[in-house]
Amino acid sequence: MASPSDDVFVHESAYVDEPCTIGAGTKIWHFCHVMPHSVIGKNCILGQNVVVGPAGRIGDHCKIQNNVSLYKGVELGDGVFCGPSCVFTNVNNPRAEIERKSEFRVTRVGRGATIGANATIVCGNELGAYCLIAAGAVVTKPVPAYALMAGVPARRIGWVSKAGSILGPDLTCPIENVRYRETEDGRLEPSE
């Protein structure tokens, strides 16, 4: 674990198992548990009752709100926001009496993505950079970059900018005044 001189805050009620790596400026709040071999980037915030790992991977500048569990196989890129009580699964067909740890599936969350409160991310699906998953949505398939996803199961209902603004028909971000374009294969990217 990074030492206090590295500007890491760990609340006295949190558990941080060894070995793990925690970047400078990170804050780990009440009742969290960071399991062995986890890597947490710099300047992250783990809210109350967050569980990471074992062998969890969190990039720099992430905000993980209360009651989120990031199991083995969940990998967060830099700048990811996980809303309160969002859920990541790790196996598709769990049974209490059958061990399936060898069947855990990797779930990668791209840079700058936002996952709303109480959303569920079914394992094995990649979430593209800067996507926005609405509160309560259930993601059952891969999500393209900049996609605005909502519903059960989640479907794309629009596009969002890097700044998180919902884009209108002109695909221009009102915050950053950046214009985007749809590609022939149905993806979104900033115009050059």
N, C-alpha and C positions, 0 to 999 in steps of 0.2 A: 504494500500500500504506500502511496505517496505520503511523505511526512507532513506534519502540520506546517513546517517551514515552506512547503510547496503551496500553501494557501488552499488546502483541502479541508472542508468542514464535514465532520461526521457526527451527527447527533448522538448523545450518550445512549439512547435506546436502540440505535441501529447496530446491526452485526455486519462486519466486513471480514470474510474468511480469507485466509492466505493460501496460496499466493494469488494476488490480483493486482491490476494496475489501474490507478485512478489519476486522471490528469489534474493539473493545477487549476484552481478556481472552482472546482466542482463542489457542490453542496449535496449532502445525503441526509435527508430529514428523518423524522420520527418513524420508528418501527420498520425501517428498511432492512433488507437482507441481500448483501452482495456475496454470491457464492464463489468458490475457488475458480481460478483461471479466467475470470471475467476481466474485460478491458473496458474501461469507461474513459472517454476523452476528456479534454479540458473544458472548463466553464459549463458544465452540465448541472442540471438541477433534477434531483430525484425527490419527488414529493412523498408524503406520508404513505407507508405500507407498500412500497415498491419492492419487487423481488427481481433480481438479475441473476441469470445463470442456472446451473453452472456453465462456465465458458461463454457467458453473454458478451455481446459486442455492441458498444454504443459509441458513436462518433463524437466529435467536438460540438459544443454549443447546443446540445439536445435538452429538451424539457419534457420530463416524464411526470405527468400529474399523478395524483393519489390513486392507489389501488390498481396498479398495472404490474403484470408479471411478464417479464421478458425471458422466456425459457431458452434452453440450448437450441440453437438453430435460428433464432431471431437476430438479425443484424441490422442495426440502424445506422444510416449514413449521417453525415454532419447536418446539424440544424433541423433535426426531426422533432416534431411536437406530437406527443401522445396524450390525448385528452383523458380526463378522469375515467377510470374503470374500463378503458378499452381493453380488448381481449385478443391475445394471440394464441392460436392452437398450435400443437406440434406434431400431432398424428391424426390421420383421417378417420380411423375406425377404432377408437379406444375401447378397451374392455378392462374392467377392474381386475379380472382374474387372468388376463393374458398380458405378459410383458411385451411391449412393442418399442422399447427404446431404440432398437436398431432400425426402426422405421420412421424416426423423426425426420421431418422435412424442413429444409431451409426456407426461411422467409426473409427476403431482403427488402428493406425500405430505403428508397432513394433519398438523396440530399434534399433537404428543405420540405419534405412531405409533412402533411398535417393529417392526423387521425383524430376524429371527433370523439366526444364522450360516448361511452357504451358501444362503440363500433366493434365489430368482430372481424378479425382477419384470419381466414382459414389458411392453414399452413401450406407452404409450397408455392405461394403466389407472390410475385415480385410487384412492389409498388413503385412506380416511376417517380423520378425527381419532381418535386414541387406539386405533386398531386394533392388533392384535398378530399378526404373521406368524410362524409357528413356524419353527424351524431347518429348512432343507432344503426348505421349501415352494416350489411354483412357482405364482406368481400369474398367471393368464391372463385375468382379468376384473376389473371394478371391485370394490372392497372397501368395504362400509359402515362408518361410524363405529362404534367399539367392538367390531368383529367379531374373533373368534378364528379364524384361518385356518390350516389344516394340510393337508398331503398334496400329491400330484402327480396331477392339477392340484389346487391349493388349493381347499378348500371350507370353509364356515363350520361349525365344530364347537361353537361356543358364543359367549359374550359376555364381554368384559372391562370393568372399570371404568376410569375416568380414572387411577386409581392403579395399574392393571395387574393387579388381582386377577381371577381367573376367577370369574365370577358363577354362583351356584347357582340353583335354581328360584325362589327368592324375589327374585332380581335385586338383592340388597343387597350393597354392597361391604363386606367385613369390615374393611378398613383405615380407610376414611373414614365408614363407616356411612351412605353415600348410597344411596338406592333408585333404581333405574332402571325404565323401563317400555318394553314393545314397542309400537310404533305400529301402526295398522291396515295400513300398507304394508310392515311387516316390518323397520322400523328400530328402533334402541334410542336412548333419550334419558333423561337424568336426570329424575326426577319433580319436579314443582314443589312 
